[in-house]
């Protein structure tokens, strides 16, 4: 299985967002020549878009299967933050019904891929024009709305689910969104994200469940589901 109209530009963005999908040659080049040349030159030359497409689809399908065993993904209003090319959301759309997705993303590519902790959320690896076309080429039943984090007014309606895998509190501080979440969350809103400090959130939410551990990623982290802010 794979996504439709998956071109070299999309493959490049996917590699920026999910470095684990880079082929061994590119990883060696990144280590030897450095992040700047990797980001701006070599990723334009050494990509097999079909292999990356298949690997990305399979990875997103596994993410979907994992979440689908834990939460109801039918007929929901879902906010996705830092969702990259929205592979997970497109699979949710394909295998469920009645969903509405609000996508919060950034609209530029940093000169170097750093993948570090950035408490100001200054790093970005996306192109919203490409993302919009990719979504339109692959969606089936759901409504998708894209918001530019740096320019747009973020949606103020309430959400059933907030999903931010390997983004919120993994690359930047959860507290950048804390006040916003308080505006849009009900007591039933489930927030799913990866964090390097799961214990911290027990002082913020009434319910915090660790649903998986990731020891072989950039940061050793845990995926959690949180619900109901402690006022």
N, CA, C and O of each residue as an XYZ file, in Angstrom:
924
protein
N       0.844     -1.202      0.000
C       0.000      0.000      0.000
C       0.875      1.245      0.000
O       2.001      1.232      0.497
N       0.333      2.329     -0.570
C       1.098      3.570     -0.640
C       0.136      4.735     -0.854
O      -1.062      4.536     -1.058
N       0.675      5.951     -0.804
C      -0.115      7.155     -1.040
C      -0.066      7.533     -2.512
O       0.882      7.192     -3.220
N      -1.091      8.236     -2.965
C      -1.153      8.675     -4.354
C      -0.330      9.943     -4.572
O      -0.153     10.755     -3.664
N       0.165     10.091     -5.795
C       0.872     11.315     -6.216
C       1.974     11.712     -5.231
O       2.082     12.865     -4.813
N       2.774     10.730     -4.885
C       3.875     10.915     -3.935
C       5.134     11.219     -4.745
O       5.784     10.309     -5.259
N       5.473     12.510     -4.855
C       6.591     12.917     -5.705
C       7.860     13.148     -4.892
O       7.886     12.914     -3.684
N       8.900     13.604     -5.558
C      10.195     13.806     -4.888
C      10.126     14.887     -3.815
O      10.772     14.770     -2.774
N       9.349     15.936     -4.061
C       9.220     16.995     -3.056
C       8.592     16.455     -1.777
O       9.027     16.791     -0.675
N       7.581     15.628     -1.926
C       6.928     15.036     -0.755
C       7.875     14.073     -0.057
O       7.958     14.059      1.171
N       8.593     13.264     -0.843
C       9.554     12.328     -0.254
C      10.591     13.071      0.577
O      10.963     12.621      1.661
N      11.052     14.193      0.076
C      12.057     14.994      0.794
C      11.493     15.518      2.114
O      12.169     15.465      3.142
N      10.276     16.016      2.090
C       9.659     16.503      3.321
C       9.463     15.370      4.329
O       9.681     15.555      5.526
N       9.060     14.224      3.853
C       8.875     13.083      4.747
C      10.187     12.711      5.429
O      10.206     12.403      6.621
N      11.287     12.739      4.672
C      12.593     12.437      5.267
C      12.957     13.476      6.322
O      13.497     13.122      7.370
N      12.672     14.744      6.066
C      12.950     15.778      7.066
C      12.145     15.528      8.338
O      12.653     15.708      9.445
N      10.894     15.115      8.177
C       9.999     14.957      9.315
C      10.185     13.631     10.044
O       9.972     13.538     11.253
N      10.585     12.611      9.294
C      10.764     11.269      9.862
C      12.116     10.733      9.419
O      12.198      9.917      8.501
N      13.169     11.189     10.068
C      14.531     10.863      9.649
C      14.793      9.365      9.690
O      15.689      8.884      8.997
N      14.035      8.616     10.484
C      14.249      7.178     10.556
C      13.930      6.485      9.230
O      14.329      5.339      9.022
N      13.218      7.167      8.336
C      12.892      6.592      7.032
C      13.963      6.863      5.979
O      13.872      6.367      4.856
N      14.968      7.642      6.338
C      16.053      7.910      5.389
C      16.838      6.638      5.117
O      17.094      5.862      6.037
N      17.228      6.409      3.851
C      18.041      5.221      3.541
C      19.416      5.319      4.193
O      19.863      6.423      4.505
N      20.096      4.200      4.405
C      21.406      4.204      5.073
C      22.415      5.145      4.427
O      23.195      5.791      5.126
N      22.405      5.228      3.092
C      23.355      6.112      2.411
C      23.162      7.556      2.829
O      24.133      8.262      3.101
N      21.917      7.998      2.883
C      21.655      9.384      3.283
C      22.043      9.634      4.725
O      22.534     10.715      5.052
N      21.835      8.671      5.583
C      22.230      8.831      6.987
C      23.745      8.963      7.112
O      24.241      9.759      7.910
N      24.480      8.178      6.319
C      25.943      8.283      6.325
C      26.382      9.642      5.786
O      27.302     10.257      6.325
N      25.733     10.105      4.734
C      26.061     11.415      4.152
C      25.803     12.521      5.176
O      26.607     13.441      5.319
N      24.683     12.425      5.883
C      24.352     13.431      6.897
C      25.418     13.476      7.987
O      25.818     14.551      8.436
N      25.872     12.298      8.405
C      26.879     12.225      9.462
C      28.229     12.760      8.979
O      28.944     13.421      9.732
N      28.574     12.469      7.716
C      29.903     12.839      7.206
C      29.965     14.304      6.761
O      30.924     15.007      7.081
N      28.956     14.763      6.030
C      28.997     16.106      5.450
C      28.300     17.161      6.305
O      28.489     18.358      6.085
N      27.501     16.733      7.272
C      26.834     17.694      8.144
C      25.402     17.954      7.738
O      24.969     17.586      6.647
N      24.676     18.594      8.632
C      23.238     18.771      8.468
C      22.874     19.786      7.399
O      21.845     19.639      6.739
N      23.687     20.805      7.215
C      23.339     21.839      6.230
C      23.353     21.272      4.818
O      22.387     21.449      4.076
N      24.430     20.593      4.434
C      24.509     20.011      3.093
C      23.485     18.888      2.915
O      22.921     18.716      1.834
N      23.257     18.136      3.974
C      22.231     17.096      3.925
C      20.868     17.694      3.600
O      20.159     17.199      2.725
N      20.506     18.762      4.307
C      19.184     19.361      4.149
C      19.020     20.046      2.805
O      17.976     19.910      2.168
N      20.033     20.779      2.364
C      19.883     21.658      1.218
C      20.388     21.089     -0.100
O      20.099     21.646     -1.159
N      21.135     19.991     -0.057
C      21.715     19.484     -1.294
C      21.461     17.987     -1.492
O      20.822     17.600     -2.471
N      21.943     17.154     -0.593
C      21.937     15.716     -0.822
C      20.532     15.118     -0.837
O      20.288     14.143     -1.549
N      19.603     15.687     -0.061
C      18.245     15.140     -0.071
C      17.522     15.419     -1.383
O      16.456     14.858     -1.634
N      18.082     16.264     -2.204
C      17.501     16.513     -3.527
C      18.007     15.514     -4.564
O      17.480     15.449     -5.675
N      19.026     14.737     -4.203
C      19.683     13.860     -5.182
C      19.499     12.376     -4.905
O      19.355     11.586     -5.838
N      19.503     11.990     -3.639
C      19.581     10.572     -3.291
C      18.305     10.075     -2.629
O      18.333      9.601     -1.494
N      17.185     10.183     -3.339
C      15.922      9.723     -2.800
C      15.253      8.753     -3.769
O      15.223      8.986     -4.977
N      14.724      7.679     -3.229
C      13.883      6.771     -4.001
C      12.454      6.986     -3.505
O      12.056      6.446     -2.472
N      11.696      7.776     -4.246
C      10.373      8.189     -3.769
C       9.444      7.005     -3.541
O       8.616      7.043     -2.630
N       9.560      5.963     -4.341
C       8.661      4.819     -4.179
C       8.950      4.060     -2.884
O       8.026      3.653     -2.181
N      10.226      3.874     -2.573
C      10.579      3.193     -1.323
C      10.167      4.018     -0.119
O       9.672      3.477      0.869
N      10.367      5.322     -0.197
C       9.985      6.188      0.916
C       8.473      6.216      1.073
O       7.965      6.206      2.194
N       7.757      6.251     -0.031
C       6.297      6.212      0.002
C       5.811      4.956      0.711
O       4.981      5.037      1.617
N       6.320      3.798      0.306
C       5.891      2.538      0.911
C       6.238      2.475      2.397
O       5.434      2.027      3.215
N       7.448      2.930      2.734
C       7.872      2.892      4.136
C       7.049      3.854      4.984
O       6.678      3.535      6.114
N       6.764      5.032      4.434
C       5.974      6.022      5.160
C       4.548      5.530      5.375
O       3.993      5.673      6.465
N       3.960      4.953      4.340
C       2.601      4.431      4.480
C       2.548      3.331      5.544
O       1.647      3.312      6.383
N       3.506      2.430      5.503
C       3.524      1.338      6.470
C       3.696      1.861      7.891
O       3.039      1.377      8.813
N       4.573      2.842      8.075
C       4.785      3.419      9.396
C       3.514      4.084      9.912
O       3.136      3.895     11.068
N       2.850      4.869      9.045
C       1.620      5.543      9.452
C       0.491      4.548      9.708
O      -0.341      4.768     10.589
N       0.458      3.467      8.952
C      -0.547      2.437      9.188
C      -0.350      1.790     10.554
O      -1.322      1.529     11.262
N       0.898      1.532     10.926
C       1.177      0.965     12.239
C       0.793      1.937     13.357
O       0.274      1.522     14.393
N       1.047      3.226     13.144
C       0.625      4.231     14.123
C      -0.900      4.218     14.255
O      -1.442      4.306     15.357
N      -1.576      4.107     13.117
C      -3.047      4.065     13.154
C      -3.552      2.844     13.912
O      -4.414      2.967     14.781
N      -3.027      1.678     13.592
C      -3.471      0.441     14.246
C      -3.301      0.542     15.755
O      -4.167      0.117     16.520
N      -2.180      1.109     16.171
C      -1.913      1.272     17.603
C      -2.973      2.164     18.249
O      -3.530      1.811     19.289
N      -3.255      3.318     17.638
C      -4.223      4.249     18.216
C      -5.641      3.698     18.142
O      -6.428      3.883     19.070
N      -5.967      3.033     17.059
C      -7.318      2.527     16.868
C      -7.688      1.476     17.914
O      -8.868      1.276     18.204
N      -6.698      0.815     18.470
C      -6.952     -0.159     19.534
C      -7.222      0.509     20.879
O      -7.660     -0.143     21.827
N      -6.956      1.824     20.956
C      -7.080      2.526     22.229
C      -8.211      3.549     22.264
O      -8.846      3.743     23.300
N      -8.457      4.195     21.148
C      -9.437      5.280     21.129
C     -10.357      5.142     19.925
O     -10.001      4.528     18.919
N     -11.544      5.724     20.045
C     -12.524      5.721     18.962
C     -12.155      6.832     17.980
O     -12.028      7.994     18.366
N     -11.984      6.468     16.712
C     -11.574      7.431     15.690
C     -12.654      7.639     14.631
O     -12.350      8.081     13.523
N     -13.888      7.332     14.949
C     -15.010      7.559     14.044
C     -15.786      8.806     14.448
O     -16.075      9.029     15.624
N     -16.115      9.614     13.439
C     -17.003     10.767     13.629
C     -16.504     11.690     14.738
O     -17.249     12.038     15.655
N     -15.218     12.084     14.640
C     -14.603     12.927     15.653
C     -14.109     14.243     15.047
O     -13.811     14.337     13.856
N     -14.036     15.231     15.900
C     -13.391     16.495     15.549
C     -11.970     16.412     16.084
O     -11.765     16.440     17.297
N     -10.988     16.311     15.196
C      -9.617     15.995     15.581
C      -8.693     17.165     15.257
O      -8.700     17.691     14.144
N      -7.906     17.559     16.241
C      -6.854     18.559     16.037
C      -5.520     17.847     15.959
O      -5.163     17.094     16.866
N      -4.776     18.077     14.881
C      -3.452     17.480     14.716
C      -2.408     18.585     14.708
O      -2.526     19.562     13.969
N      -1.387     18.419     15.539
C      -0.339     19.429     15.676
C       0.993     18.813     15.279
O       1.391     17.776     15.812
N       1.682     19.456     14.339
C       2.961     18.938     13.882
C       2.815     17.602     13.190
O       3.607     16.689     13.423
N       1.812     17.480     12.344
C       1.473     16.193     11.735
C       2.263     15.889     10.473
O       2.063     14.840      9.861
N       3.153     16.781     10.073
C       3.961     16.526      8.889
C       3.114     16.469      7.640
O       2.359     17.401      7.363
N       3.225     15.384      6.872
C       2.450     15.223      5.639
C       1.093     14.569      5.882
O       0.410     14.191      4.930
N       0.700     14.433      7.139
C      -0.637     13.952      7.516
C      -0.908     12.524      7.052
O      -2.048     12.175      6.749
N       0.126     11.709      6.998
C      -0.081     10.314      6.642
C      -1.018      9.597      7.590
O      -1.887      8.844      7.152
N      -0.853      9.822      8.895
C      -1.723      9.198      9.880
C      -3.163      9.666      9.690
O      -4.087      8.853      9.688
N      -3.349     10.953      9.532
C      -4.689     11.507      9.387
C      -5.376     10.984      8.126
O      -6.581     10.732      8.130
N      -4.615     10.822      7.058
C      -5.195     10.314      5.809
C      -5.608      8.853      5.939
O      -6.582      8.427      5.319
N      -4.877      8.085      6.739
C      -5.277      6.702      6.969
C      -6.502      6.645      7.881
O      -7.394      5.824      7.668
N      -6.552      7.509      8.893
C      -7.761      7.602      9.716
C      -8.960      7.929      8.825
O     -10.025      7.327      8.959
N      -8.780      8.876      7.928
C      -9.835      9.271      6.995
C     -10.274      8.083      6.138
O     -11.469      7.869      5.933
N      -9.326      7.331      5.651
C      -9.621      6.208      4.756
C     -10.381      5.093      5.449
O     -11.248      4.469      4.838
N     -10.072      4.828      6.719
C     -10.597      3.661      7.409
C     -11.731      3.971      8.392
O     -12.230      3.076      9.074
N     -12.129      5.234      8.459
C     -13.207      5.640      9.360
C     -14.163      6.567      8.616
O     -14.062      6.715      7.399
N     -15.084      7.186      9.336
C     -16.059      8.048      8.673
C     -16.367      9.258      9.550
O     -16.206      9.214     10.770
N     -16.810     10.331      8.913
C     -17.381     11.478      9.608
C     -16.409     12.349     10.364
O     -16.838     13.131     11.212
N     -15.109     12.251     10.097
C     -14.139     13.031     10.856
C     -13.907     14.408     10.241
O     -14.053     14.604      9.035
N     -13.546     15.346     11.095
C     -13.085     16.656     10.678
C     -11.706     16.885     11.287
O     -11.520     16.743     12.495
N     -10.753     17.237     10.449
C      -9.378     17.443     10.893
C      -8.999     18.918     10.792
O      -9.197     19.554      9.757
N      -8.455     19.444     11.872
C      -7.792     20.750     11.856
C      -6.308     20.485     12.022
O      -5.888     19.866     13.000
N      -5.511     20.953     11.069
C      -4.082     20.670     11.032
C      -3.311     21.949     11.342
O      -3.441     22.941     10.625
N      -2.514     21.933     12.402
C      -1.644     23.065     12.729
C      -0.221     22.691     12.355
O       0.341     21.736     12.891
N       0.357     23.448     11.434
C       1.707     23.173     10.952
C       2.438     24.485     10.690
O       1.845     25.564     10.702
N       3.732     24.363     10.453
C       4.548     25.522     10.072
C       4.856     25.446      8.585
O       4.728     24.390      7.965
N       5.259     26.568      8.025
C       5.344     26.678      6.567
C       6.732     27.119      6.103
O       6.858     28.028      5.283
N       7.759     26.477      6.626
C       9.106     26.724      6.111
C      10.000     25.547      6.475
O       9.656     24.722      7.321
N      11.147     25.487      5.821
C      12.111     24.416      6.079
C      13.361     25.038      6.690
O      14.009     25.878      6.066
N      13.697     24.632      7.893
C      14.910     25.129      8.530
C      16.139     24.736      7.714
O      16.137     23.709      7.035
N      17.177     25.547      7.782
C      18.371     25.284      6.978
C      19.104     24.023      7.403
O      19.786     23.386      6.600
N      18.958     23.673      8.665
C      19.567     22.450      9.174
C      18.514     21.642      9.922
O      17.689     22.202     10.645
N      18.547     20.336      9.746
C      17.687     19.465     10.527
C      18.367     19.204     11.867
O      19.439     18.599     11.912
N      17.755     19.652     12.947
C      18.387     19.551     14.260
C      17.753     18.474     15.129
O      18.464     17.747     15.821
N      16.445     18.361     15.105
C      15.730     17.378     15.917
C      16.093     17.462     17.396
O      16.195     16.439     18.074
N      16.284     18.658     17.886
C      16.594     18.823     19.299
C      15.430     19.435     20.039
O      14.384     19.717     19.454
N      15.616     19.639     21.329
C      14.597     20.296     22.143
C      14.650     21.792     21.863
O      15.690     22.427     22.036
N      13.528     22.346     21.432
C      13.448     23.751     21.048
C      12.287     24.376     21.813
O      11.134     24.251     21.400
N      12.582     25.048     22.924
C      11.495     25.523     23.767
C      10.696     26.663     23.154
O       9.655     27.038     23.692
N      11.165     27.227     22.026
C      10.433     28.292     21.346
C       9.754     27.817     20.061
O       9.087     28.603     19.388
N       9.920     26.547     19.720
C       9.288     25.970     18.525
C       9.692     26.737     17.268
O       8.834     27.184     16.506
N      10.983     26.887     17.055
C      11.477     27.644     15.904
C      11.827     26.759     14.710
O      11.958     27.258     13.593
N      11.977     25.469     14.928
C      12.314     24.573     13.824
C      11.055     24.197     13.038
O       9.966     24.093     13.603
N      11.219     23.996     11.722
C      10.073     23.609     10.894
C      10.566     22.918      9.636
O      11.619     23.252      9.093
N       9.779     21.941      9.184
C      10.147     21.182      7.984
C       8.887     20.843      7.202
O       8.488     19.681      7.125
N       8.266     21.861      6.625
C       7.071     21.598      5.835
C       6.824     22.716      4.824
O       7.394     23.804      4.910
N       5.957     22.406      3.866
C       5.503     23.356      2.860
C       3.998     23.166      2.753
O       3.535     22.122      2.295
N       3.237     24.163      3.171
C       1.794     23.983      3.289
C       1.097     23.880      1.941
O       0.025     23.281      1.853
N       1.675     24.446      0.896
C       1.089     24.271     -0.434
C       1.202     22.816     -0.886
O       0.258     22.248     -1.435
N       2.375     22.226     -0.646
C       2.566     20.815     -0.987
C       1.668     19.941     -0.114
O       1.053     18.992     -0.601
N       1.597     20.263      1.164
C       0.761     19.499      2.084
C      -0.705     19.538      1.651
O      -1.374     18.505      1.637
N      -1.201     20.710      1.302
C      -2.603     20.841      0.892
C      -2.904     19.984     -0.329
O      -3.927     19.301     -0.370
N      -2.031     20.012     -1.312
C      -2.241     19.209     -2.514
C      -2.188     17.712     -2.189
O      -2.993     16.929     -2.693
N      -1.231     17.329     -1.340
C      -1.095     15.921     -0.966
C      -2.363     15.430     -0.265
O      -2.839     14.329     -0.545
N      -2.905     16.230      0.632
C      -4.151     15.867      1.312
C      -5.289     15.736      0.302
O      -6.034     14.757      0.335
N      -5.428     16.704     -0.586
C      -6.512     16.665     -1.565
C      -6.394     15.467     -2.506
O      -7.400     14.933     -2.972
N      -5.163     15.052     -2.781
C      -4.943     13.899     -3.664
C      -5.260     12.568     -2.987
O      -5.461     11.562     -3.668
N      -5.306     12.550     -1.648
C      -5.425     11.279     -0.927
C      -6.643     11.154     -0.014
O      -6.997     10.043      0.380
N      -7.280     12.246      0.324
C      -8.402     12.147      1.249
C      -9.613     11.503      0.563
O      -9.736     11.515     -0.662
N     -10.496     10.944      1.387
C     -11.680     10.281      0.846
C     -12.982     10.844      1.406
O     -13.873     11.200      0.634
N     -13.114     10.933      2.729
C     -14.409     11.267      3.317
C     -14.376     12.465      4.263
O     -15.406     13.102      4.485
N     -13.235     12.772      4.810
C     -13.141     13.752      5.895
C     -12.934     15.178      5.380
O     -12.575     15.396      4.222
N     -13.166     16.123      6.259
C     -12.888     17.543      5.990
C     -11.554     17.901      6.641
O     -11.345     17.635      7.825
N     -10.655     18.502      5.867
C      -9.350     18.925      6.367
C      -9.235     20.443      6.262
O      -9.541     21.019      5.218
N      -8.797     21.089      7.339
C      -8.491     22.520      7.330
C      -7.088     22.709      7.873
O      -6.764     22.206      8.949
N      -6.254     23.430      7.138
C      -4.854     23.626      7.520
C      -4.667     25.027      8.089
O      -5.165     26.005      7.530
N      -3.941     25.117      9.211
C      -3.643     26.395      9.845
C      -2.135     26.590      9.919
O      -1.404     25.710     10.374
N      -1.687     27.739      9.470
C      -0.283     28.113      9.589
C      -0.043     28.627     11.012
O      -0.595     29.656     11.403
N       0.773     27.917     11.778
C       1.004     28.264     13.180
C       1.472     29.703     13.347
O       1.085     30.369     14.308
N       2.293     30.189     12.434
C       2.906     31.511     12.586
C       2.044     32.653     12.073
O       2.322     33.811     12.385
N       0.990     32.360     11.284
C       0.231     33.441     10.649
C      -1.270     33.394     10.900
O      -1.920     34.439     10.938
N      -1.820     32.221     11.068
C      -3.277     32.094     11.139
C      -3.785     32.138     12.573
O      -3.068     31.801     13.516
N      -5.043     32.562     12.716
C      -5.737     32.422     13.989
C      -6.111     30.963     14.163
O      -6.754     30.376     13.292
N      -5.719     30.382     15.267
C      -5.948     28.957     15.473
C      -7.419     28.688     15.786
O      -8.092     29.546     16.356
N      -7.922     27.515     15.423
C      -9.352     27.214     15.630
C      -9.736     27.258     17.102
O      -8.978     26.827     17.971
N     -10.932     27.790     17.366
C     -11.378     27.970     18.750
C     -12.489     27.013     19.163
O     -12.931     27.047     20.311
N     -12.943     26.167     18.258
C     -13.977     25.201     18.616
C     -13.380     24.092     19.477
O     -12.162     23.930     19.536
N     -14.240     23.336     20.136
C     -13.757     22.246     20.978
C     -13.439     21.026     20.119
O     -13.977     20.862     19.025
N     -12.544     20.165     20.641
C     -12.104     18.984     19.912
C     -12.305     17.733     20.752
O     -12.222     17.756     21.980
N     -12.573     16.634     20.038
C     -12.688     15.340     20.711
C     -11.317     14.734     20.982
O     -11.087     14.147     22.040
N     -10.406     14.880     20.017
C      -9.060     14.329     20.122
C      -8.050     15.376     19.675
O      -8.289     16.131     18.733
N      -6.919     15.405     20.370
C      -5.770     16.205     19.930
C      -4.607     15.229     19.793
O      -4.240     14.552     20.753
N      -4.029     15.162     18.594
C      -2.959     14.206     18.318
C      -1.714     14.962     17.896
O      -1.761     15.797     16.992
N      -0.597     14.667     18.553
C       0.679     15.298     18.199
C       1.792     14.295     18.472
O       2.368     14.270     19.560
N       2.087     13.472     17.473
C       3.090     12.422     17.646
C       4.481     12.953     17.309
O       4.696     13.523     16.239
N       5.414     12.759     18.227
C       6.807     13.200     18.061
C       6.909     14.687     17.711
O       7.748     15.084     16.902
N       6.073     15.484     18.310
C       6.123     16.930     18.073
C       5.937     17.654     19.401
O       6.912     18.099     20.007
N       4.704     17.772     19.853
C       4.398     18.449     21.113
C       5.124     17.783     22.273
O       4.980     16.580     22.492
N       5.897     18.556     23.009
C       6.688     18.152     24.176
C       7.727     17.080     23.867
O       8.296     16.473     24.774
N       7.965     16.856     22.591
C       9.060     15.968     22.163
C      10.167     16.810     21.538
O      11.351     16.582     21.789
N       9.769     17.786     20.722
C      10.735     18.724     20.146
C      10.611     20.123     20.734
O      11.525     20.934     20.587
N       9.499     20.419     21.394
C       9.326     21.748     21.988
C       8.362     21.648     23.161
O       7.673     20.642     23.329
N       8.324     22.687     23.959
C       7.646     22.678     25.257
C       6.114     22.655     25.097
O       5.540     23.475     24.381
N       5.479     21.711     25.772
C       4.022     21.619     25.816
C       3.379     22.936     26.216
O       2.292     23.268     25.742
N       4.042     23.689     27.087
C       3.439     24.910     27.627
C       3.206     25.995     26.584
O       2.481     26.955     26.847
N       3.804     25.860     25.411
C       3.494     26.787     24.318
C       2.031     26.683     23.899
O       1.456     27.637     23.374
N       1.437     25.515     24.135
C       0.042     25.283     23.761
C      -0.894     25.180     24.962
O      -2.106     25.049     24.789
N      -0.362     25.236     26.145
C      -1.170     24.938     27.330
C      -2.408     25.833     27.439
O      -3.515     25.322     27.605
N      -2.244     27.151     27.349
C      -3.385     28.062     27.486
C      -4.383     27.867     26.347
O      -5.595     27.931     26.555
N      -3.868     27.632     25.154
C      -4.742     27.382     24.008
C      -5.564     26.123     24.229
O      -6.766     26.109     23.963
N      -4.927     25.069     24.710
C      -5.648     23.827     24.971
C      -6.754     24.031     26.000
O      -7.829     23.443     25.873
N      -6.515     24.833     26.989
C      -7.538     25.072     28.012
C      -8.785     25.710     27.406
O      -9.892     25.520     27.911
N      -8.606     26.464     26.326
C      -9.732     27.103     25.651
C     -10.543     26.106     24.827
O     -11.760     26.249     24.712
N      -9.888     25.105     24.255
C     -10.560     24.252     23.264
C     -10.871     22.846     23.782
O     -11.536     22.071     23.093
N     -10.408     22.511     24.966
C     -10.628     21.167     25.506
C     -11.848     21.121     26.415
O     -12.077     22.023     27.221
N     -12.620     20.062     26.272
C     -13.635     19.728     27.268
C     -13.024     18.705     28.229
O     -11.877     18.290     28.063
N     -13.790     18.313     29.213
C     -13.281     17.294     30.144
C     -13.121     15.934     29.476
O     -12.466     15.046     30.020
N     -13.717     15.768     28.299
C     -13.638     14.500     27.586
C     -12.589     14.510     26.468
O     -12.332     13.470     25.862
N     -11.996     15.643     26.192
C     -10.983     15.718     25.132
C      -9.762     14.893     25.512
O      -9.210     15.055     26.601
N      -9.347     14.021     24.625
C      -8.152     13.207     24.852
C      -6.993     13.794     24.046
O      -7.114     14.038     22.845
N      -5.868     14.014     24.731
C      -4.671     14.565     24.095
C      -3.616     13.469     24.062
O      -3.223     12.945     25.104
N      -3.160     13.125     22.860
C      -2.194     12.032     22.681
C      -0.899     12.618     22.147
O      -0.896     13.245     21.089
N       0.206     12.421     22.868
C       1.480     12.966     22.415
C       2.634     12.200     23.055
O       2.448     11.411     23.981
N       3.836     12.459     22.530
C       5.055     11.832     23.048
C       5.818     12.844     23.890
O       5.902     14.021     23.537
N       6.367     12.384     24.995
C       7.055     13.299     25.899
C       8.266     12.622     26.535
O       8.308     11.403     26.701
N       9.237     13.442     26.882
C      10.407     12.933     27.598
C      10.226     13.073     29.115
O      11.116     12.712     29.884
N       9.070     13.598     29.539
C       8.846     13.844     30.970
C       7.395     13.512     31.354
O       6.653     14.418     31.734
N       6.979     12.283     31.269
C       5.574     11.940     31.514
C       5.075     12.286     32.909
O       3.907     12.641     33.071
N       5.933     12.189     33.917
C       5.498     12.467     35.287
C       5.062     13.915     35.464
O       4.210     14.219     36.299
N       5.646     14.792     34.681
C       5.326     16.223     34.766
C       3.838     16.480     34.560
O       3.275     17.392     35.165
N       3.203     15.685     33.713
C       1.827     15.971     33.323
C       0.802     15.512     34.348
O      -0.385     15.811     34.218
N       1.242     14.802     35.347
C       0.325     14.420     36.421
C      -0.063     15.616     37.287
O      -1.033     15.559     38.042
N       0.698     16.687     37.171
C       0.348     17.915     37.886
C      -0.521     18.845     37.032
O      -0.971     19.886     37.511
N      -0.758     18.470     35.773
C      -1.527     19.305     34.857
C      -2.882     18.690     34.528
O      -3.871     19.407     34.377
N      -2.930     17.344     34.414
C      -4.158     16.645     34.050
C      -4.594     15.687     35.162
O      -3.768     15.160     35.907
N      -5.897     15.476     35.256
C      -6.418     14.512     36.226
C      -6.144     13.079     35.787
O      -5.962     12.185     36.614
N      -6.117     12.878     34.475
C      -5.903     11.531     33.947
C      -4.713     11.532     32.996
O      -4.700     12.254     32.000
N      -3.726     10.721     33.313
C      -2.540     10.568     32.475
C      -2.236      9.080     32.375
O      -1.945      8.430     33.379
N      -2.303      8.546     31.172
C      -2.011      7.132     30.959
C      -0.839      6.999     29.990
O      -0.845      7.587     28.909
N       0.161      6.222     30.388
C       1.276      5.908     29.484
C       0.837      4.736     28.613
O       0.474      3.677     29.126
N       0.872      4.924     27.301
C       0.368      3.879     26.408
C       1.483      3.170     25.638
O       1.261      2.098     25.076
N       2.690      3.765     25.609
C       3.826      3.069     24.998
C       5.121      3.779     25.369
O       5.117      4.930     25.805
N       6.220      3.069     25.186
C       7.549      3.620     25.422
C       8.380      3.524     24.152
O       8.265      2.566     23.388
N       9.217      4.532     23.939
C      10.074      4.569     22.755
C      11.508      4.816     23.223
O      11.867      5.926     23.614
N      12.308      3.769     23.174
C      13.675      3.860     23.684
C      14.706      4.025     22.575
O      15.858      4.358     22.852
N      14.313      3.801     21.332
C      15.270      3.840     20.224
C      15.018      5.008     19.282
O      15.413      4.957     18.117
N      14.372      6.049     19.766
C      14.139      7.251     18.966
C      15.162      8.315     19.352
O      16.074      8.051     20.137
N      15.010      9.513     18.801
C      15.975     10.586     19.055
C      16.085     10.876     20.545
O      17.184     11.025     21.079
N      14.940     10.955     21.208
C      14.917     11.052     22.668
C      14.178      9.830     23.197
O      13.175      9.421     22.611
N      14.649      9.238     24.288
C      13.863      8.196     24.941
C      12.598      8.846     25.486
O      12.669      9.795     26.266
N      11.446      8.338     25.077
C      10.199      9.025     25.408
C       9.091      8.021     25.681
O       9.248      6.817     25.475
N       7.975      8.547     26.146
C       6.776      7.751     26.352
C       5.606      8.456     25.685
O       5.523      9.685     25.674
N       4.713      7.664     25.137
C       3.489      8.214     24.557
C       2.402      8.162     25.615
O       2.208      7.139     26.273
N       1.696      9.270     25.774
C       0.684      9.357     26.830
C      -0.626      9.870     26.269
O      -0.665     10.566     25.255
N      -1.696      9.508     26.955
C      -3.010     10.093     26.738
C      -3.391     10.858     27.989
O      -3.377     10.311     29.092
N      -3.730     12.125     27.813
C      -4.106     12.981     28.937
C      -5.538     13.478     28.761
O      -6.035     13.627     27.645
N      -6.179     13.727     29.890
C      -7.561     14.223     29.835
C      -7.891     15.005     31.093
O      -7.474     14.636     32.190
N      -8.637     16.082     30.930
C      -9.179     16.910     32.006
C      -8.097     17.698     32.753
O      -7.392     17.166     33.610
N      -7.994     18.959     32.406
C      -7.043     19.841     33.074
C      -7.397     20.007     34.554
O      -8.572     20.074     34.916
N      -6.383     20.071     35.391
C      -6.540     20.428     36.791
C      -6.513     21.948     36.880
O      -5.507     22.569     36.539
N      -7.581     22.538     37.324
C      -7.667     24.008     37.345
C      -6.779     24.597     38.426
O      -6.727     25.816     38.586
